[in-house]
C-alpha cells in the first residue's frame, strides 16, 4: 500500500480558483533583463568597433589617391649635359639637376619668371622632391630625349597634396600654414587647365621607405611580410603537425607528456615581446644572423605561432571519431598507416584553419619585430630572406611616429591594407573549414 500525498486545496475566489505563484513573473523578468544586457553589450562592442574602423577609414581612404600634375617638360641640354659628355661618361645623366628641369617646365606653364628667386623657390616646393627619380630614369633610358619637350606626370608635394584633398584649413592666415596663397593660385590654375589629376595611388603599395610622405609606400614591407609568412609556414607547420601527431596518437600518458602539454598551453599565452627577446638573444647574438632580416623575423614568429598550430592540430585530430581508428586497425593497417592514411586527411581542414589563424596573428605582430631591429629605413626590395626589410605592422608604427601630417594619412591607409589582408586570411580559413569539414 502506498501513501498518497494529497495536494492542498486551492482557495476559491469570487472570480474562480487562485493559481499558485512559483515566481514565474520574476524569473521571466530576470531573463528579459539578461537578454537586454547581452544585446546592450553587443551593441556597445559594435559601436566601439564602428568608431575605430570609421576613424581609420576616414583618415586613411585619401591615401589611396595621389595628386599629380601633367605638363610639358623641356629636357634642356644646358642643364642635363652642358658639356656633352654623356657619350663618354653616362654618369653625367644620373647626376643632372632634374628638379630644376621640372621646375622650369612648370614655370613656363604658369608664366613665372625664372629670375624671380622667391617664386621659383615656392615653385620648387610645389612639386615632390621625388620627381628627380622618374625624370632621371626616363632620361638615362632614353638619352635621345635630351633637347626635346615631352609631357610628363609628376607628384605634387605632400603639403599641396593635402591642400588639394581639402585636409588643410585654408581659412587661417598664410603665415600659419605651409601652403602659400600663390601656390594655391597655381594649383587652381593648373586644375582649370585640366593638368591636375588624382589617380589611384599605386605608389602606396609599390614604393619603399622615404622621408617624403608622397613618395613613401608599403612595397618593402609587403615583400618582407610575405617572406616572413613563408618562413613561418615552412618552419612552424611541419613541426607543429609532427608534435601534435606524436602527442595525440603515439605518446603514452605520463607525467612527462602532461608536463609538455601544460607548457604548450602556457606558451600560447606568453606575450609576444618575450619571443622577441628570445630571438634577439639566440638568433642574432648567438647564431649571428643579420638584423632586420626577414629570416630572423620569420623564425621568431614561428616560435610564437607553433603553440597555436599544435593546439589547433590536436583539437582537429581529436575530432576524428575513434571508430575510424578502430576500423583501420581492424583491417590490418599499422598505426602509422592508420594515422597518415585515415586520421590525418580527415583532420586536415581543422589543421589548415588553425594554421591560417596562426599566420594571421603573426602577420599583425609588432613587438617581437621591433626587438630584432626590423625598424630599419629600407628603400630597396629584398631579394632573399637575409637582406634587410621591414614588415607591415612595423611600417605602420614608424609612420605613426613621424611628425608630418601626411604620414598620418599614410599610416591609416596602411592599417586599412593590413586589415584587408587579415580579413582575407580569416575568410579563407572559414571557407576551408566549411568546404572540407565533415560532421560525424
C-alpha positions in Angstrom: 0.0 0.0 0.0 1.5 3.4 -0.9 0.9 6.7 0.8 -0.8 9.3 -1.4 0.1 12.9 -0.8 -2.9 15.0 -1.5 -2.5 18.4 -2.9 -3.6 21.3 -0.8 -6.9 22.7 -1.9 -6.7 25.9 -3.9 -8.5 28.7 -2.3 -11.5 29.8 -4.3 -12.0 33.4 -5.2 -15.1 35.1 -6.5 -13.7 35.1 -10.0 -12.5 31.4 -9.8 -9.7 29.3 -8.3 -6.5 31.2 -7.5 -3.3 30.0 -9.2 -0.2 29.3 -7.3 2.7 31.8 -7.8 6.0 30.0 -8.5 7.9 33.2 -9.2 7.5 32.9 -13.0 7.0 36.6 -13.5 10.1 37.4 -11.6 12.2 34.8 -13.4 10.8 35.9 -16.8 11.7 39.5 -16.0 15.2 38.5 -15.0 15.6 36.6 -18.3 14.4 39.6 -20.2 16.9 41.8 -18.4 19.7 39.4 -19.1 18.8 39.4 -22.8 18.8 43.2 -22.8 22.1 43.3 -21.1 23.6 40.9 -23.6 22.2 42.9 -26.5 23.5 46.1 -24.9 26.9 44.6 -24.6 26.9 43.5 -28.2 25.7 47.0 -29.3 28.4 48.7 -27.3 31.1 46.4 -28.7 29.9 47.0 -32.3 29.7 50.7 -31.6 33.3 50.9 -30.5 34.4 48.8 -33.4 32.5 51.0 -35.8 34.1 54.1 -34.2 37.6 52.6 -34.5 37.1 51.4 -38.1 35.4 54.6 -39.1 38.2 56.8 -37.7 40.8 54.7 -39.5 38.9 54.8 -42.8 38.1 58.5 -42.7 41.7 59.3 -42.1 43.2 56.7 -44.5 41.0 56.4 -47.5 42.5 59.5 -49.1 45.9 57.7 -49.1 44.7 55.6 -52.0 44.7 58.6 -54.3 47.6 60.9 -55.0 47.5 64.3 -56.6 49.8 64.7 -59.6 50.3 67.2 -62.4 50.9 66.6 -66.1 52.8 69.3 -68.0 55.3 69.6 -70.8 58.9 69.5 -69.7 61.8 70.7 -71.9 64.9 68.5 -71.3 67.4 71.3 -71.7 70.9 70.1 -72.6 72.3 73.1 -70.8 71.1 71.7 -67.5 71.3 67.9 -68.1 74.6 67.7 -70.1 76.1 71.1 -70.6 79.5 69.8 -71.9 78.0 67.0 -74.0 79.9 64.2 -72.1 77.1 61.6 -72.0 78.6 59.5 -74.7 81.9 59.1 -72.8 80.5 59.3 -69.3 77.0 58.0 -68.9 77.1 59.0 -65.2 76.6 62.6 -66.2 72.9 61.8 -66.9 72.5 60.4 -63.4 73.9 63.4 -61.7 72.0 66.0 -63.6 69.8 68.6 -61.8 66.4 67.2 -62.8 64.4 69.2 -60.2 65.5 72.4 -62.0 64.3 70.8 -65.3 60.9 70.1 -63.8 60.7 73.5 -62.1 61.5 75.3 -65.3 58.9 73.4 -67.2 56.2 74.2 -64.6 57.3 77.9 -64.6 56.7 78.0 -68.4 53.2 76.7 -68.0 52.3 79.1 -65.1 54.1 82.1 -66.7 56.5 82.5 -63.8 59.8 84.4 -64.4 62.7 82.0 -63.8 64.7 85.0 -62.5 62.2 85.5 -59.6 64.1 83.5 -56.9 61.3 83.6 -54.4 58.7 82.4 -56.8 61.0 79.7 -58.1 61.6 78.5 -54.6 57.9 78.3 -54.0 57.6 76.5 -57.3 60.2 74.0 -56.3 58.2 73.3 -53.1 55.2 72.8 -55.3 56.5 69.5 -56.7 57.6 66.5 -54.8 61.3 66.1 -54.2 60.9 62.6 -55.6 60.5 64.0 -59.1 64.2 63.6 -59.6 63.9 59.8 -59.8 61.3 59.3 -62.6 63.0 62.0 -64.7 66.4 60.5 -64.2 65.3 57.0 -65.0 63.5 58.3 -68.1 66.5 60.3 -69.5 69.0 57.6 -68.7 66.8 55.0 -70.5 66.2 57.4 -73.5 69.2 59.8 -73.9 67.8 60.9 -77.3 65.0 62.8 -75.4 67.6 65.5 -74.4 66.8 68.7 -76.3 63.1 67.7 -76.8 59.9 68.6 -74.9 57.7 65.8 -73.6 54.6 65.7 -71.4 55.4 64.2 -68.0 53.4 63.4 -64.9 54.9 64.2 -61.5 53.6 64.1 -58.0 52.8 67.2 -56.0 54.5 67.8 -52.6 52.8 66.4 -49.5 51.5 69.8 -48.5 50.0 70.6 -51.9 48.5 67.1 -52.0 46.9 67.7 -48.6 45.6 71.1 -49.8 44.2 69.6 -52.9 42.3 66.9 -50.8 40.9 69.6 -48.5 42.9 68.4 -45.5 44.4 71.9 -44.7 42.4 74.7 -43.2 42.9 77.5 -45.7 41.0 80.0 -43.6 43.9 80.6 -41.3 46.5 83.3 -42.1 49.1 82.4 -44.8 51.9 82.7 -42.2 50.4 79.9 -40.1 50.2 77.3 -42.9 52.7 75.5 -45.0 50.9 76.3 -48.3 51.2 79.9 -49.6 48.4 81.8 -51.4 50.5 81.9 -54.5 50.8 78.1 -54.5 47.1 77.8 -54.1 46.6 80.1 -57.0 48.9 77.9 -59.1 47.0 74.8 -58.0 43.7 76.4 -59.1 45.2 77.5 -62.5 46.5 74.0 -63.2 43.2 72.4 -62.2 41.3 74.8 -64.5 43.7 73.8 -67.4 42.9 70.1 -66.7 46.5 69.3 -65.7 45.7 68.1 -62.2 44.6 64.5 -61.7 44.1 62.2 -58.7 44.6 58.7 -59.9 44.8 55.6 -57.7 48.0 55.7 -55.6 49.8 52.6 -56.7 52.9 54.0 -55.0 51.3 53.2 -51.6 51.7 49.6 -52.5 54.9 49.7 -54.5 57.2 52.4 -53.2 59.8 51.7 -50.5 60.6 53.8 -47.4 61.0 57.5 -47.9 61.3 60.6 -45.7 58.8 62.3 -48.1 55.2 61.2 -47.4 54.1 61.4 -51.1 57.0 59.0 -52.1 56.6 56.6 -49.2 55.0 53.2 -49.7 54.5 49.7 -48.4 56.3 47.8 -51.2 59.3 46.7 -49.0 57.0 46.0 -46.0 54.7 43.8 -48.1 57.6 41.7 -49.5 59.2 41.5 -46.0 55.9 40.3 -44.5 55.4 37.8 -47.3 58.9 36.3 -46.8 58.3 36.0 -43.1 55.0 34.3 -43.6 56.7 31.8 -45.9 59.4 31.1 -43.3 56.7 30.7 -40.6 54.7 28.3 -42.8 57.8 26.2 -43.7 59.1 26.0 -40.1 56.0 26.1 -37.8 53.6 23.9 -39.8 55.7 20.7 -40.1 56.9 20.9 -36.6 53.5 21.7 -35.2 51.8 18.9 -37.0 54.5 16.4 -36.2 54.5 17.3 -32.5 50.7 17.1 -32.4 50.6 13.7 -34.1 53.1 12.3 -31.7 51.4 13.7 -28.5 47.9 12.7 -29.7 48.5 9.3 -31.4 51.7 7.8 -30.2 52.9 9.2 -26.9 51.8 7.5 -23.7 50.1 9.4 -21.0 52.9 10.1 -18.5 53.9 12.9 -16.2 56.4 14.0 -18.9 53.8 14.3 -21.6 51.4 16.1 -19.2 54.2 18.5 -18.4 54.7 19.1 -22.1 51.0 19.7 -22.7 50.8 22.2 -19.9 53.8 24.1 -21.2 52.4 24.2 -24.7 49.3 25.8 -23.4 51.3 28.2 -21.4 53.5 29.2 -24.4 50.4 30.1 -26.3 49.7 32.8 -23.7 53.2 34.2 -23.4 53.4 37.9 -24.5 54.9 38.2 -28.0 57.6 40.6 -26.8 59.2 37.6 -24.9 59.6 35.8 -28.2 61.3 39.0 -29.5 63.8 38.9 -26.6 64.4 35.2 -27.3 65.0 35.8 -31.0 67.4 38.7 -30.2 69.5 36.6 -27.8 69.5 33.3 -29.8 69.2 34.1 -33.5 71.1 37.4 -33.5 73.6 37.3 -30.6 74.4 33.6 -30.6 73.8 32.4 -34.2 74.9 35.7 -35.7 72.0 36.1 -38.1 71.7 39.7 -39.6 69.4 42.3 -38.0 66.3 43.5 -39.9 66.3 40.3 -41.9 63.0 38.5 -42.7 64.6 35.2 -41.8 65.0 36.3 -38.2 61.5 37.7 -38.1 60.1 34.5 -39.6 61.9 32.3 -37.1 60.7 34.5 -34.1 57.2 34.4 -35.4 57.5 30.6 -36.0 58.2 30.2 -32.3 55.2 32.3 -31.4 52.9 30.5 -33.8 54.0 27.0 -33.0 51.9 26.5 -29.8 48.8 27.8 -31.7 49.3 25.3 -34.5 49.9 22.4 -32.1 46.7 23.2 -30.1 44.6 23.5 -33.2 46.1 20.4 -34.8 45.5 18.3 -31.6 41.9 19.5 -31.5 41.4 18.5 -35.1 42.9 15.1 -34.5 40.6 14.6 -31.5 37.6 15.4 -33.7 38.1 12.3 -35.8 35.9 9.6 -34.4 37.6 6.6 -32.7 35.7 4.3 -35.0 37.9 5.4 -37.9 41.0 4.4 -36.0 39.4 1.1 -34.9 38.3 0.3 -38.5 41.7 1.0 -39.9 43.5 -1.2 -37.3 40.8 -3.8 -37.8 41.6 -4.4 -41.5 45.3 -4.8 -40.7 46.7 -1.2 -41.1 49.7 -0.3 -39.0 49.5 2.5 -36.5 51.4 4.7 -38.9 49.2 3.9 -41.8 46.1 4.5 -39.7 47.3 8.0 -38.8 48.6 9.2 -42.1 46.1 7.4 -44.4 42.9 7.9 -42.4 43.1 10.2 -39.4 45.3 13.0 -40.8 43.4 13.5 -44.1 40.1 13.9 -42.1 41.8 16.3 -39.7 43.3 18.4 -42.5 40.6 21.1 -42.6 41.0 21.8 -38.9 44.7 21.9 -39.2 44.6 24.4 -42.1 42.1 26.6 -40.3 44.4 26.7 -37.2 47.4 27.4 -39.3 45.8 30.3 -41.2 44.6 31.8 -37.9 48.1 31.5 -36.5 49.6 33.1 -39.6 47.1 35.9 -39.4 48.1 36.6 -35.8 51.8 36.5 -36.7 51.1 39.0 -39.6 49.9 41.6 -37.2 52.6 41.3 -34.6 54.9 44.3 -34.0 56.7 44.0 -30.6 59.0 41.0 -31.4 60.0 42.6 -34.8 60.9 45.8 -33.1 63.3 44.0 -30.8 65.2 42.2 -33.7 65.7 45.5 -35.5 63.2 45.4 -38.3 62.6 49.2 -37.9 65.4 50.0 -40.4 64.9 52.5 -43.1 64.8 50.2 -46.2 64.0 51.7 -49.6 65.2 48.7 -51.8 63.2 45.5 -52.2 64.8 42.5 -50.5 65.7 39.6 -52.9 66.3 36.9 -50.3 65.4 36.3 -46.6 68.8 37.6 -45.4 68.6 41.1 -46.8 67.2 44.0 -44.7 63.5 44.5 -44.9 60.6 45.6 -42.7 57.1 44.4 -42.1 53.6 45.8 -42.4 52.9 46.5 -38.7 56.4 47.9 -38.1 56.0 50.2 -41.1 52.7 51.5 -39.6 54.5 52.0 -36.3 57.3 54.0 -38.0 54.8 56.2 -39.9 52.7 56.9 -36.8 55.8 58.3 -35.1 56.5 60.8 -38.0 55.8 64.5 -37.3 54.3 65.4 -40.7 50.6 65.3 -41.1 50.7 63.4 -44.4 52.2 60.4 -42.6 49.0 60.1 -40.6 47.2 59.6 -43.8 49.8 57.0 -44.9 49.7 55.1 -41.6 45.9 55.0 -41.7 45.9 53.7 -45.3 48.5 51.1 -44.3 46.2 50.0 -41.4 43.4 49.6 -44.0 45.6 47.4 -46.2 46.7 45.3 -43.2 43.0 44.8 -42.0 42.0 43.7 -45.5 44.8 41.2 -45.6 43.8 39.8 -42.1 40.2 39.7 -43.2 41.0 37.8 -46.3 43.1 35.3 -44.3 40.3 34.7 -41.9 37.8 34.4 -44.7 40.0 31.7 -46.3 40.1 29.8 -43.0 36.3 29.9 -42.8 35.8 28.8 -46.4 38.3 25.9 -46.0 36.6 24.8 -42.8 33.1 24.8 -44.3 34.3 23.3 -47.6 36.1 20.3 -46.2 34.7 19.9 -42.7 32.9 16.6 -42.1 30.3 16.2 -39.4 30.0 12.9 -37.6 
